[in-house]
């Protein structure tokens, strides 16, 4: 693993453990970054472990999208109250 990937993995794993979320086995971090000099937007993607195959990365992204869509659907049909960052439509 690269040092950056190892540091990110350890930091996220520590936060998850502190909140009782379990062990971190794989991670995909996707960030939008802004170049400080030009203001251009870029996409930063870091996988842990670094040798994670591209199809596994795509699978994690797809799974995250499905999970988010499921949570939104549950809120809209009234199965659970909206989260703190969600607004109810009037």
PyMOL Python script that loads the backbone (N, CA, C, O; Angstrom):
from pymol import cmd

cmd.read_pdbstr("""\
ATOM      1  N   UNK A   1       0.829  -1.181   0.000  1.00  0.00           N
ATOM      2  CA  UNK A   1       0.000   0.000   0.000  1.00  0.00           C
ATOM      3  C   UNK A   1       0.868   1.237   0.000  1.00  0.00           C
ATOM      4  O   UNK A   1       1.948   1.258   0.591  1.00  0.00           O
ATOM      5  N   UNK A   2       0.382   2.273  -0.673  1.00  0.00           N
ATOM      6  CA  UNK A   2       1.102   3.537  -0.610  1.00  0.00           C
ATOM      7  C   UNK A   2       0.923   4.119   0.787  1.00  0.00           C
ATOM      8  O   UNK A   2      -0.016   3.759   1.497  1.00  0.00           O
ATOM      9  N   UNK A   3       1.807   5.002   1.174  1.00  0.00           N
ATOM     10  CA  UNK A   3       1.716   5.597   2.511  1.00  0.00           C
ATOM     11  C   UNK A   3       0.415   6.376   2.672  1.00  0.00           C
ATOM     12  O   UNK A   3      -0.213   6.313   3.729  1.00  0.00           O
ATOM     13  N   UNK A   4       0.002   7.110   1.641  1.00  0.00           N
ATOM     14  CA  UNK A   4      -1.248   7.870   1.716  1.00  0.00           C
ATOM     15  C   UNK A   4      -2.434   6.935   1.896  1.00  0.00           C
ATOM     16  O   UNK A   4      -3.292   7.175   2.746  1.00  0.00           O
ATOM     17  N   UNK A   5      -2.490   5.877   1.107  1.00  0.00           N
ATOM     18  CA  UNK A   5      -3.591   4.920   1.219  1.00  0.00           C
ATOM     19  C   UNK A   5      -3.595   4.258   2.590  1.00  0.00           C
ATOM     20  O   UNK A   5      -4.654   4.083   3.192  1.00  0.00           O
ATOM     21  N   UNK A   6      -2.430   3.893   3.081  1.00  0.00           N
ATOM     22  CA  UNK A   6      -2.330   3.270   4.399  1.00  0.00           C
ATOM     23  C   UNK A   6      -2.806   4.234   5.484  1.00  0.00           C
ATOM     24  O   UNK A   6      -3.523   3.826   6.398  1.00  0.00           O
ATOM     25  N   UNK A   7      -2.417   5.510   5.394  1.00  0.00           N
ATOM     26  CA  UNK A   7      -2.840   6.505   6.385  1.00  0.00           C
ATOM     27  C   UNK A   7      -4.350   6.707   6.362  1.00  0.00           C
ATOM     28  O   UNK A   7      -4.986   6.794   7.412  1.00  0.00           O
ATOM     29  N   UNK A   8      -4.924   6.783   5.158  1.00  0.00           N
ATOM     30  CA  UNK A   8      -6.377   6.953   5.027  1.00  0.00           C
ATOM     31  C   UNK A   8      -7.100   5.743   5.602  1.00  0.00           C
ATOM     32  O   UNK A   8      -8.073   5.891   6.341  1.00  0.00           O
ATOM     33  N   UNK A   9      -6.628   4.548   5.267  1.00  0.00           N
ATOM     34  CA  UNK A   9      -7.245   3.319   5.758  1.00  0.00           C
ATOM     35  C   UNK A   9      -7.231   3.280   7.289  1.00  0.00           C
ATOM     36  O   UNK A   9      -8.247   2.973   7.912  1.00  0.00           O
ATOM     37  N   UNK A  10      -6.092   3.587   7.886  1.00  0.00           N
ATOM     38  CA  UNK A  10      -5.972   3.558   9.343  1.00  0.00           C
ATOM     39  C   UNK A  10      -6.868   4.600  10.001  1.00  0.00           C
ATOM     40  O   UNK A  10      -7.494   4.325  11.025  1.00  0.00           O
ATOM     41  N   UNK A  11      -6.934   5.796   9.415  1.00  0.00           N
ATOM     42  CA  UNK A  11      -7.764   6.854   9.992  1.00  0.00           C
ATOM     43  C   UNK A  11      -9.243   6.481   9.941  1.00  0.00           C
ATOM     44  O   UNK A  11      -9.950   6.629  10.937  1.00  0.00           O
ATOM     45  N   UNK A  12      -9.715   6.003   8.801  1.00  0.00           N
ATOM     46  CA  UNK A  12     -11.121   5.621   8.661  1.00  0.00           C
ATOM     47  C   UNK A  12     -11.439   4.425   9.551  1.00  0.00           C
ATOM     48  O   UNK A  12     -12.490   4.387  10.190  1.00  0.00           O
ATOM     49  N   UNK A  13     -10.540   3.456   9.594  1.00  0.00           N
ATOM     50  CA  UNK A  13     -10.759   2.279  10.438  1.00  0.00           C
ATOM     51  C   UNK A  13     -10.871   2.684  11.904  1.00  0.00           C
ATOM     52  O   UNK A  13     -11.702   2.137  12.629  1.00  0.00           O
ATOM     53  N   UNK A  14     -10.054   3.628  12.353  1.00  0.00           N
ATOM     54  CA  UNK A  14     -10.115   4.096  13.730  1.00  0.00           C
ATOM     55  C   UNK A  14     -11.437   4.769  14.049  1.00  0.00           C
ATOM     56  O   UNK A  14     -12.002   4.553  15.121  1.00  0.00           O
ATOM     57  N   UNK A  15     -11.937   5.587  13.125  1.00  0.00           N
ATOM     58  CA  UNK A  15     -13.224   6.260  13.329  1.00  0.00           C
ATOM     59  C   UNK A  15     -14.348   5.236  13.375  1.00  0.00           C
ATOM     60  O   UNK A  15     -15.230   5.327  14.228  1.00  0.00           O
ATOM     61  N   UNK A  16     -14.327   4.261  12.468  1.00  0.00           N
ATOM     62  CA  UNK A  16     -15.373   3.236  12.460  1.00  0.00           C
ATOM     63  C   UNK A  16     -15.372   2.430  13.753  1.00  0.00           C
ATOM     64  O   UNK A  16     -16.429   2.159  14.323  1.00  0.00           O
ATOM     65  N   UNK A  17     -14.178   2.046  14.215  1.00  0.00           N
ATOM     66  CA  UNK A  17     -14.080   1.300  15.476  1.00  0.00           C
ATOM     67  C   UNK A  17     -14.619   2.123  16.644  1.00  0.00           C
ATOM     68  O   UNK A  17     -15.316   1.595  17.510  1.00  0.00           O
ATOM     69  N   UNK A  18     -14.295   3.414  16.668  1.00  0.00           N
ATOM     70  CA  UNK A  18     -14.728   4.282  17.763  1.00  0.00           C
ATOM     71  C   UNK A  18     -16.248   4.396  17.821  1.00  0.00           C
ATOM     72  O   UNK A  18     -16.818   4.625  18.888  1.00  0.00           O
ATOM     73  N   UNK A  19     -16.899   4.237  16.677  1.00  0.00           N
ATOM     74  CA  UNK A  19     -18.355   4.347  16.624  1.00  0.00           C
ATOM     75  C   UNK A  19     -19.041   2.986  16.568  1.00  0.00           C
ATOM     76  O   UNK A  19     -20.244   2.904  16.324  1.00  0.00           O
ATOM     77  N   UNK A  20     -18.283   1.926  16.793  1.00  0.00           N
ATOM     78  CA  UNK A  20     -18.851   0.586  16.847  1.00  0.00           C
ATOM     79  C   UNK A  20     -19.354   0.073  15.518  1.00  0.00           C
ATOM     80  O   UNK A  20     -20.271  -0.748  15.483  1.00  0.00           O
ATOM     81  N   UNK A  21     -18.776   0.540  14.416  1.00  0.00           N
ATOM     82  CA  UNK A  21     -19.247   0.152  13.091  1.00  0.00           C
ATOM     83  C   UNK A  21     -18.578  -1.104  12.554  1.00  0.00           C
ATOM     84  O   UNK A  21     -18.956  -1.577  11.482  1.00  0.00           O
ATOM     85  N   UNK A  22     -17.611  -1.652  13.248  1.00  0.00           N
ATOM     86  CA  UNK A  22     -16.972  -2.867  12.782  1.00  0.00           C
ATOM     87  C   UNK A  22     -15.628  -2.622  12.120  1.00  0.00           C
ATOM     88  O   UNK A  22     -15.104  -1.508  12.117  1.00  0.00           O
ATOM     89  N   UNK A  23     -15.089  -3.695  11.560  1.00  0.00           N
ATOM     90  CA  UNK A  23     -13.771  -3.648  10.935  1.00  0.00           C
ATOM     91  C   UNK A  23     -13.871  -3.140   9.498  1.00  0.00           C
ATOM     92  O   UNK A  23     -14.853  -3.410   8.807  1.00  0.00           O
ATOM     93  N   UNK A  24     -12.880  -2.426   9.063  1.00  0.00           N
ATOM     94  CA  UNK A  24     -12.815  -1.931   7.694  1.00  0.00           C
ATOM     95  C   UNK A  24     -12.032  -2.925   6.853  1.00  0.00           C
ATOM     96  O   UNK A  24     -10.848  -3.154   7.103  1.00  0.00           O
ATOM     97  N   UNK A  25     -12.687  -3.521   5.853  1.00  0.00           N
ATOM     98  CA  UNK A  25     -11.988  -4.489   5.015  1.00  0.00           C
ATOM     99  C   UNK A  25     -11.523  -3.856   3.707  1.00  0.00           C
ATOM    100  O   UNK A  25     -10.379  -4.047   3.293  1.00  0.00           O
ATOM    101  N   UNK A  26     -12.396  -3.115   3.066  1.00  0.00           N
ATOM    102  CA  UNK A  26     -12.042  -2.440   1.811  1.00  0.00           C
ATOM    103  C   UNK A  26     -12.645  -1.054   1.861  1.00  0.00           C
ATOM    104  O   UNK A  26     -13.644  -0.826   2.544  1.00  0.00           O
ATOM    105  N   UNK A  27     -12.041  -0.130   1.138  1.00  0.00           N
ATOM    106  CA  UNK A  27     -12.556   1.231   1.112  1.00  0.00           C
ATOM    107  C   UNK A  27     -12.310   1.856  -0.251  1.00  0.00           C
ATOM    108  O   UNK A  27     -11.333   1.550  -0.935  1.00  0.00           O
ATOM    109  N   UNK A  28     -13.211   2.726  -0.618  1.00  0.00           N
ATOM    110  CA  UNK A  28     -13.054   3.526  -1.824  1.00  0.00           C
ATOM    111  C   UNK A  28     -13.423   4.948  -1.450  1.00  0.00           C
ATOM    112  O   UNK A  28     -14.573   5.230  -1.113  1.00  0.00           O
ATOM    113  N   UNK A  29     -12.458   5.835  -1.508  1.00  0.00           N
ATOM    114  CA  UNK A  29     -12.648   7.224  -1.135  1.00  0.00           C
ATOM    115  C   UNK A  29     -12.709   8.044  -2.421  1.00  0.00           C
ATOM    116  O   UNK A  29     -11.788   8.008  -3.236  1.00  0.00           O
ATOM    117  N   UNK A  30     -13.793   8.773  -2.589  1.00  0.00           N
ATOM    118  CA  UNK A  30     -13.963   9.614  -3.770  1.00  0.00           C
ATOM    119  C   UNK A  30     -14.167  11.042  -3.288  1.00  0.00           C
ATOM    120  O   UNK A  30     -15.110  11.324  -2.549  1.00  0.00           O
ATOM    121  N   UNK A  31     -13.290  11.935  -3.702  1.00  0.00           N
ATOM    122  CA  UNK A  31     -13.348  13.328  -3.275  1.00  0.00           C
ATOM    123  C   UNK A  31     -13.292  14.259  -4.473  1.00  0.00           C
ATOM    124  O   UNK A  31     -12.587  14.002  -5.449  1.00  0.00           O
ATOM    125  N   UNK A  32     -14.045  15.341  -4.381  1.00  0.00           N
ATOM    126  CA  UNK A  32     -13.895  16.401  -5.368  1.00  0.00           C
ATOM    127  C   UNK A  32     -12.920  17.404  -4.773  1.00  0.00           C
ATOM    128  O   UNK A  32     -13.121  17.883  -3.657  1.00  0.00           O
ATOM    129  N   UNK A  33     -11.885  17.717  -5.499  1.00  0.00           N
ATOM    130  CA  UNK A  33     -10.854  18.630  -5.007  1.00  0.00           C
ATOM    131  C   UNK A  33     -10.773  19.856  -5.912  1.00  0.00           C
ATOM    132  O   UNK A  33     -11.100  19.798  -7.097  1.00  0.00           O
ATOM    133  N   UNK A  34     -10.330  20.964  -5.323  1.00  0.00           N
ATOM    134  CA  UNK A  34     -10.192  22.219  -6.051  1.00  0.00           C
ATOM    135  C   UNK A  34      -8.721  22.600  -6.051  1.00  0.00           C
ATOM    136  O   UNK A  34      -8.079  22.643  -5.001  1.00  0.00           O
ATOM    137  N   UNK A  35      -8.189  22.878  -7.248  1.00  0.00           N
ATOM    138  CA  UNK A  35      -6.813  23.330  -7.352  1.00  0.00           C
ATOM    139  C   UNK A  35      -6.735  24.737  -6.762  1.00  0.00           C
ATOM    140  O   UNK A  35      -7.452  25.637  -7.200  1.00  0.00           O
ATOM    141  N   UNK A  36      -5.866  24.926  -5.771  1.00  0.00           N
ATOM    142  CA  UNK A  36      -5.782  26.206  -5.070  1.00  0.00           C
ATOM    143  C   UNK A  36      -5.326  27.343  -5.968  1.00  0.00           C
ATOM    144  O   UNK A  36      -5.699  28.494  -5.741  1.00  0.00           O
ATOM    145  N   UNK A  37      -4.523  27.040  -6.991  1.00  0.00           N
ATOM    146  CA  UNK A  37      -4.001  28.089  -7.856  1.00  0.00           C
ATOM    147  C   UNK A  37      -4.958  28.446  -8.986  1.00  0.00           C
ATOM    148  O   UNK A  37      -5.160  29.624  -9.280  1.00  0.00           O
ATOM    149  N   UNK A  38      -5.551  27.431  -9.624  1.00  0.00           N
ATOM    150  CA  UNK A  38      -6.382  27.690 -10.803  1.00  0.00           C
ATOM    151  C   UNK A  38      -7.877  27.631 -10.512  1.00  0.00           C
ATOM    152  O   UNK A  38      -8.678  28.148 -11.291  1.00  0.00           O
ATOM    153  N   UNK A  39      -8.258  27.015  -9.414  1.00  0.00           N
ATOM    154  CA  UNK A  39      -9.678  26.868  -9.097  1.00  0.00           C
ATOM    155  C   UNK A  39     -10.354  25.742  -9.864  1.00  0.00           C
ATOM    156  O   UNK A  39     -11.569  25.568  -9.762  1.00  0.00           O
ATOM    157  N   UNK A  40      -9.582  24.973 -10.634  1.00  0.00           N
ATOM    158  CA  UNK A  40     -10.157  23.873 -11.405  1.00  0.00           C
ATOM    159  C   UNK A  40     -10.557  22.727 -10.480  1.00  0.00           C
ATOM    160  O   UNK A  40      -9.882  22.441  -9.492  1.00  0.00           O
ATOM    161  N   UNK A  41     -11.669  22.080 -10.823  1.00  0.00           N
ATOM    162  CA  UNK A  41     -12.151  20.938 -10.056  1.00  0.00           C
ATOM    163  C   UNK A  41     -11.513  19.658 -10.579  1.00  0.00           C
ATOM    164  O   UNK A  41     -11.268  19.508 -11.776  1.00  0.00           O
ATOM    165  N   UNK A  42     -11.256  18.761  -9.675  1.00  0.00           N
ATOM    166  CA  UNK A  42     -10.717  17.464 -10.041  1.00  0.00           C
ATOM    167  C   UNK A  42     -11.347  16.391  -9.181  1.00  0.00           C
ATOM    168  O   UNK A  42     -11.988  16.686  -8.172  1.00  0.00           O
ATOM    169  N   UNK A  43     -11.166  15.161  -9.576  1.00  0.00           N
ATOM    170  CA  UNK A  43     -11.696  14.035  -8.830  1.00  0.00           C
ATOM    171  C   UNK A  43     -10.530  13.214  -8.299  1.00  0.00           C
ATOM    172  O   UNK A  43      -9.625  12.843  -9.046  1.00  0.00           O
ATOM    173  N   UNK A  44     -10.563  12.938  -7.013  1.00  0.00           N
ATOM    174  CA  UNK A  44      -9.533  12.159  -6.358  1.00  0.00           C
ATOM    175  C   UNK A  44     -10.155  10.845  -5.925  1.00  0.00           C
ATOM    176  O   UNK A  44     -11.136  10.835  -5.182  1.00  0.00           O
ATOM    177  N   UNK A  45      -9.591   9.737  -6.386  1.00  0.00           N
ATOM    178  CA  UNK A  45     -10.108   8.420  -6.029  1.00  0.00           C
ATOM    179  C   UNK A  45      -8.959   7.606  -5.455  1.00  0.00           C
ATOM    180  O   UNK A  45      -7.913   7.450  -6.084  1.00  0.00           O
ATOM    181  N   UNK A  46      -9.173   7.090  -4.251  1.00  0.00           N
ATOM    182  CA  UNK A  46      -8.151   6.270  -3.592  1.00  0.00           C
ATOM    183  C   UNK A  46      -8.820   5.000  -3.096  1.00  0.00           C
ATOM    184  O   UNK A  46      -9.836   5.057  -2.404  1.00  0.00           O
ATOM    185  N   UNK A  47      -8.258   3.870  -3.444  1.00  0.00           N
ATOM    186  CA  UNK A  47      -8.802   2.574  -3.011  1.00  0.00           C
ATOM    187  C   UNK A  47      -7.864   1.938  -2.003  1.00  0.00           C
ATOM    188  O   UNK A  47      -6.645   2.096  -2.063  1.00  0.00           O
ATOM    189  N   UNK A  48      -8.470   1.219  -1.080  1.00  0.00           N
ATOM    190  CA  UNK A  48      -7.681   0.485  -0.100  1.00  0.00           C
ATOM    191  C   UNK A  48      -8.257  -0.919   0.009  1.00  0.00           C
ATOM    192  O   UNK A  48      -9.413  -1.068   0.403  1.00  0.00           O
ATOM    193  N   UNK A  49      -7.505  -1.934  -0.320  1.00  0.00           N
ATOM    194  CA  UNK A  49      -6.089  -1.945  -0.661  1.00  0.00           C
ATOM    195  C   UNK A  49      -5.847  -1.368  -2.063  1.00  0.00           C
ATOM    196  O   UNK A  49      -6.744  -1.340  -2.906  1.00  0.00           O
ATOM    197  N   UNK A  50      -4.625  -0.915  -2.282  1.00  0.00           N
ATOM    198  CA  UNK A  50      -4.299  -0.248  -3.543  1.00  0.00           C
ATOM    199  C   UNK A  50      -4.396  -1.168  -4.751  1.00  0.00           C
ATOM    200  O   UNK A  50      -4.573  -0.688  -5.871  1.00  0.00           O
ATOM    201  N   UNK A  51      -4.286  -2.476  -4.552  1.00  0.00           N
ATOM    202  CA  UNK A  51      -4.362  -3.399  -5.685  1.00  0.00           C
ATOM    203  C   UNK A  51      -5.784  -3.904  -5.926  1.00  0.00           C
ATOM    204  O   UNK A  51      -5.973  -4.918  -6.599  1.00  0.00           O
ATOM    205  N   UNK A  52      -6.785  -3.208  -5.383  1.00  0.00           N
ATOM    206  CA  UNK A  52      -8.173  -3.604  -5.590  1.00  0.00           C
ATOM    207  C   UNK A  52      -8.495  -3.512  -7.082  1.00  0.00           C
ATOM    208  O   UNK A  52      -8.274  -2.464  -7.689  1.00  0.00           O
ATOM    209  N   UNK A  53      -9.010  -4.581  -7.682  1.00  0.00           N
ATOM    210  CA  UNK A  53      -9.333  -4.560  -9.109  1.00  0.00           C
ATOM    211  C   UNK A  53     -10.398  -3.511  -9.440  1.00  0.00           C
ATOM    212  O   UNK A  53     -11.232  -3.170  -8.600  1.00  0.00           O
ATOM    213  N   UNK A  54     -10.358  -3.015 -10.657  1.00  0.00           N
ATOM    214  CA  UNK A  54     -11.292  -1.975 -11.090  1.00  0.00           C
ATOM    215  C   UNK A  54     -12.743  -2.428 -10.945  1.00  0.00           C
ATOM    216  O   UNK A  54     -13.602  -1.621 -10.589  1.00  0.00           O
ATOM    217  N   UNK A  55     -13.035  -3.705 -11.213  1.00  0.00           N
ATOM    218  CA  UNK A  55     -14.425  -4.161 -11.104  1.00  0.00           C
ATOM    219  C   UNK A  55     -14.897  -4.165  -9.650  1.00  0.00           C
ATOM    220  O   UNK A  55     -16.085  -3.974  -9.392  1.00  0.00           O
ATOM    221  N   UNK A  56     -13.981  -4.381  -8.690  1.00  0.00           N
ATOM    222  CA  UNK A  56     -14.349  -4.291  -7.276  1.00  0.00           C
ATOM    223  C   UNK A  56     -14.636  -2.845  -6.894  1.00  0.00           C
ATOM    224  O   UNK A  56     -15.558  -2.570  -6.126  1.00  0.00           O
ATOM    225  N   UNK A  57     -13.840  -1.920  -7.434  1.00  0.00           N
ATOM    226  CA  UNK A  57     -14.090  -0.492  -7.174  1.00  0.00           C
ATOM    227  C   UNK A  57     -15.456  -0.096  -7.720  1.00  0.00           C
ATOM    228  O   UNK A  57     -16.232   0.584  -7.049  1.00  0.00           O
ATOM    229  N   UNK A  58     -15.736  -0.527  -8.937  1.00  0.00           N
ATOM    230  CA  UNK A  58     -17.039  -0.217  -9.540  1.00  0.00           C
ATOM    231  C   UNK A  58     -18.174  -0.843  -8.737  1.00  0.00           C
ATOM    232  O   UNK A  58     -19.232  -0.235  -8.575  1.00  0.00           O
ATOM    233  N   UNK A  59     -17.959  -2.048  -8.240  1.00  0.00           N
ATOM    234  CA  UNK A  59     -18.973  -2.715  -7.440  1.00  0.00           C
ATOM    235  C   UNK A  59     -19.268  -1.975  -6.141  1.00  0.00           C
ATOM    236  O   UNK A  59     -20.427  -1.856  -5.742  1.00  0.00           O
ATOM    237  N   UNK A  60     -18.218  -1.473  -5.477  1.00  0.00           N
ATOM    238  CA  UNK A  60     -18.422  -0.709  -4.245  1.00  0.00           C
ATOM    239  C   UNK A  60     -19.203   0.574  -4.522  1.00  0.00           C
ATOM    240  O   UNK A  60     -20.090   0.941  -3.751  1.00  0.00           O
ATOM    241  N   UNK A  61     -18.877   1.250  -5.608  1.00  0.00           N
ATOM    242  CA  UNK A  61     -19.611   2.469  -5.963  1.00  0.00           C
ATOM    243  C   UNK A  61     -21.070   2.156  -6.273  1.00  0.00           C
ATOM    244  O   UNK A  61     -21.966   2.892  -5.861  1.00  0.00           O
ATOM    245  N   UNK A  62     -21.306   1.076  -6.990  1.00  0.00           N
ATOM    246  CA  UNK A  62     -22.673   0.680  -7.331  1.00  0.00           C
ATOM    247  C   UNK A  62     -23.455   0.322  -6.070  1.00  0.00           C
ATOM    248  O   UNK A  62     -24.608   0.726  -5.920  1.00  0.00           O
ATOM    249  N   UNK A  63     -22.841  -0.426  -5.172  1.00  0.00           N
ATOM    250  CA  UNK A  63     -23.479  -0.812  -3.917  1.00  0.00           C
ATOM    251  C   UNK A  63     -23.838   0.428  -3.088  1.00  0.00           C
ATOM    252  O   UNK A  63     -24.925   0.499  -2.514  1.00  0.00           O
ATOM    253  N   UNK A  64     -22.926   1.399  -3.027  1.00  0.00           N
ATOM    254  CA  UNK A  64     -23.188   2.635  -2.276  1.00  0.00           C
ATOM    255  C   UNK A  64     -24.366   3.392  -2.883  1.00  0.00           C
ATOM    256  O   UNK A  64     -25.207   3.917  -2.154  1.00  0.00           O
ATOM    257  N   UNK A  65     -24.430   3.450  -4.204  1.00  0.00           N
ATOM    258  CA  UNK A  65     -25.544   4.120  -4.871  1.00  0.00           C
ATOM    259  C   UNK A  65     -26.867   3.440  -4.587  1.00  0.00           C
ATOM    260  O   UNK A  65     -27.871   4.109  -4.342  1.00  0.00           O
ATOM    261  N   UNK A  66     -26.878   2.111  -4.616  1.00  0.00           N
ATOM    262  CA  UNK A  66     -28.104   1.364  -4.316  1.00  0.00           C
ATOM    263  C   UNK A  66     -28.534   1.563  -2.863  1.00  0.00           C
ATOM    264  O   UNK A  66     -29.722   1.711  -2.578  1.00  0.00           O
ATOM    265  N   UNK A  67     -27.571   1.566  -1.954  1.00  0.00           N
ATOM    266  CA  UNK A  67     -27.888   1.760  -0.543  1.00  0.00           C
ATOM    267  C   UNK A  67     -28.498   3.143  -0.309  1.00  0.00           C
ATOM    268  O   UNK A  67     -29.481   3.278   0.420  1.00  0.00           O
ATOM    269  N   UNK A  68     -27.923   4.146  -0.916  1.00  0.00           N
ATOM    270  CA  UNK A  68     -28.446   5.510  -0.788  1.00  0.00           C
ATOM    271  C   UNK A  68     -29.842   5.617  -1.393  1.00  0.00           C
ATOM    272  O   UNK A  68     -30.732   6.228  -0.801  1.00  0.00           O
ATOM    273  N   UNK A  69     -30.033   5.028  -2.563  1.00  0.00           N
ATOM    274  CA  UNK A  69     -31.352   5.047  -3.200  1.00  0.00           C
ATOM    275  C   UNK A  69     -32.391   4.348  -2.326  1.00  0.00           C
ATOM    276  O   UNK A  69     -33.533   4.801  -2.240  1.00  0.00           O
ATOM    277  N   UNK A  70     -32.005   3.252  -1.681  1.00  0.00           N
ATOM    278  CA  UNK A  70     -32.915   2.543  -0.788  1.00  0.00           C
ATOM    279  C   UNK A  70     -33.311   3.384   0.412  1.00  0.00           C
ATOM    280  O   UNK A  70     -34.472   3.373   0.821  1.00  0.00           O
ATOM    281  N   UNK A  71     -32.361   4.111   0.979  1.00  0.00           N
ATOM    282  CA  UNK A  71     -32.663   4.983   2.115  1.00  0.00           C
ATOM    283  C   UNK A  71     -33.605   6.115   1.710  1.00  0.00           C
ATOM    284  O   UNK A  71     -34.527   6.460   2.449  1.00  0.00           O
ATOM    285  N   UNK A  72     -33.368   6.683   0.547  1.00  0.00           N
ATOM    286  CA  UNK A  72     -34.227   7.775   0.067  1.00  0.00           C
ATOM    287  C   UNK A  72     -35.634   7.249  -0.192  1.00  0.00           C
ATOM    288  O   UNK A  72     -36.616   7.898   0.169  1.00  0.00           O
ATOM    289  N   UNK A  73     -35.735   6.087  -0.810  1.00  0.00           N
ATOM    290  CA  UNK A  73     -37.048   5.498  -1.080  1.00  0.00           C
ATOM    291  C   UNK A  73     -37.790   5.218   0.217  1.00  0.00           C
ATOM    292  O   UNK A  73     -38.985   5.494   0.318  1.00  0.00           O
ATOM    293  N   UNK A  74     -37.095   4.673   1.209  1.00  0.00           N
ATOM    294  CA  UNK A  74     -37.732   4.385   2.500  1.00  0.00           C
ATOM    295  C   UNK A  74     -38.270   5.657   3.145  1.00  0.00           C
ATOM    296  O   UNK A  74     -39.353   5.637   3.730  1.00  0.00           O
ATOM    297  N   UNK A  75     -37.542   6.747   3.050  1.00  0.00           N
ATOM    298  CA  UNK A  75     -38.014   8.016   3.608  1.00  0.00           C
ATOM    299  C   UNK A  75     -39.258   8.510   2.878  1.00  0.00           C
ATOM    300  O   UNK A  75     -40.183   9.034   3.500  1.00  0.00           O
ATOM    301  N   UNK A  76     -39.276   8.347   1.588  1.00  0.00           N
ATOM    302  CA  UNK A  76     -40.400   8.866   0.802  1.00  0.00           C
ATOM    303  C   UNK A  76     -41.675   8.066   0.980  1.00  0.00           C
ATOM    304  O   UNK A  76     -42.770   8.607   0.822  1.00  0.00           O
ATOM    305  N   UNK A  77     -41.553   6.780   1.308  1.00  0.00           N
ATOM    306  CA  UNK A  77     -42.760   5.978   1.512  1.00  0.00           C
ATOM    307  C   UNK A  77     -43.152   5.937   2.985  1.00  0.00           C
ATOM    308  O   UNK A  77     -44.127   5.281   3.350  1.00  0.00           O
ATOM    309  N   UNK A  78     -42.405   6.627   3.825  1.00  0.00           N
ATOM    310  CA  UNK A  78     -42.770   6.766   5.219  1.00  0.00           C
ATOM    311  C   UNK A  78     -42.320   5.659   6.130  1.00  0.00           C
ATOM    312  O   UNK A  78     -42.810   5.569   7.256  1.00  0.00           O
ATOM    313  N   UNK A  79     -41.399   4.799   5.694  1.00  0.00           N
ATOM    314  CA  UNK A  79     -40.930   3.711   6.551  1.00  0.00           C
ATOM    315  C   UNK A  79     -40.038   4.210   7.672  1.00  0.00           C
ATOM    316  O   UNK A  79     -39.987   3.606   8.744  1.00  0.00           O
ATOM    317  N   UNK A  80     -39.346   5.290   7.436  1.00  0.00           N
ATOM    318  CA  UNK A  80     -38.484   5.828   8.471  1.00  0.00           C
ATOM    319  C   UNK A  80     -38.441   7.341   8.319  1.00  0.00           C
ATOM    320  O   UNK A  80     -38.628   7.857   7.217  1.00  0.00           O
ATOM    321  N   UNK A  81     -38.199   8.054   9.404  1.00  0.00           N
ATOM    322  CA  UNK A  81     -38.164   9.516   9.319  1.00  0.00           C
ATOM    323  C   UNK A  81     -36.939   9.980   8.538  1.00  0.00           C
ATOM    324  O   UNK A  81     -35.936   9.268   8.474  1.00  0.00           O
ATOM    325  N   UNK A  82     -37.016  11.165   7.945  1.00  0.00           N
ATOM    326  CA  UNK A  82     -35.864  11.686   7.215  1.00  0.00           C
ATOM    327  C   UNK A  82     -34.676  11.900   8.147  1.00  0.00           C
ATOM    328  O   UNK A  82     -34.839  12.192   9.332  1.00  0.00           O
ATOM    329  N   UNK A  83     -33.500  11.751   7.596  1.00  0.00           N
ATOM    330  CA  UNK A  83     -32.284  11.966   8.365  1.00  0.00           C
ATOM    331  C   UNK A  83     -32.066  13.441   8.633  1.00  0.00           C
ATOM    332  O   UNK A  83     -32.830  14.279   8.154  1.00  0.00           O
ATOM    333  N   UNK A  84     -31.036  13.767   9.391  1.00  0.00           N
ATOM    334  CA  UNK A  84     -30.795  15.166   9.769  1.00  0.00           C
ATOM    335  C   UNK A  84     -30.445  16.065   8.591  1.00  0.00           C
ATOM    336  O   UNK A  84     -30.651  17.276   8.667  1.00  0.00           O
ATOM    337  N   UNK A  85     -29.920  15.502   7.499  1.00  0.00           N
ATOM    338  CA  UNK A  85     -29.547  16.306   6.337  1.00  0.00           C
ATOM    339  C   UNK A  85     -30.620  16.293   5.253  1.00  0.00           C
ATOM    340  O   UNK A  85     -30.407  16.841   4.172  1.00  0.00           O
ATOM    341  N   UNK A  86     -31.747  15.687   5.518  1.00  0.00           N
ATOM    342  CA  UNK A  86     -32.796  15.581   4.521  1.00  0.00           C
ATOM    343  C   UNK A  86     -33.958  16.491   4.899  1.00  0.00           C
ATOM    344  O   UNK A  86     -34.294  16.641   6.073  1.00  0.00           O
ATOM    345  N   UNK A  87     -34.561  17.091   3.887  1.00  0.00           N
ATOM    346  CA  UNK A  87     -35.709  17.954   4.117  1.00  0.00           C
ATOM    347  C   UNK A  87     -36.946  17.276   3.597  1.00  0.00           C
ATOM    348  O   UNK A  87     -36.918  16.616   2.558  1.00  0.00           O
ATOM    349  N   UNK A  88     -38.035  17.437   4.321  1.00  0.00           N
ATOM    350  CA  UNK A  88     -39.289  16.899   3.850  1.00  0.00           C
ATOM    351  C   UNK A  88     -39.867  17.856   2.811  1.00  0.00           C
ATOM    352  O   UNK A  88     -39.794  19.076   2.957  1.00  0.00           O
ATOM    353  N   UNK A  89     -40.437  17.278   1.770  1.00  0.00           N
ATOM    354  CA  UNK A  89     -41.084  18.105   0.763  1.00  0.00           C
ATOM    355  C   UNK A  89     -42.475  18.464   1.267  1.00  0.00           C
ATOM    356  O   UNK A  89     -43.209  17.617   1.775  1.00  0.00           O
ATOM    357  N   UNK A  90     -42.822  19.749   1.114  1.00  0.00           N
ATOM    358  CA  UNK A  90     -44.106  20.196   1.629  1.00  0.00           C
ATOM    359  C   UNK A  90     -45.123  20.064   0.599  1.00  0.00           C
ATOM    360  O   UNK A  90     -46.286  20.391   0.835  1.00  0.00           O
TER     361      UNK A  90
END
""", "prot")
cmd.dss("prot")
cmd.show_as("cartoon", "prot")
cmd.util.cbc("prot")
cmd.orient("prot")
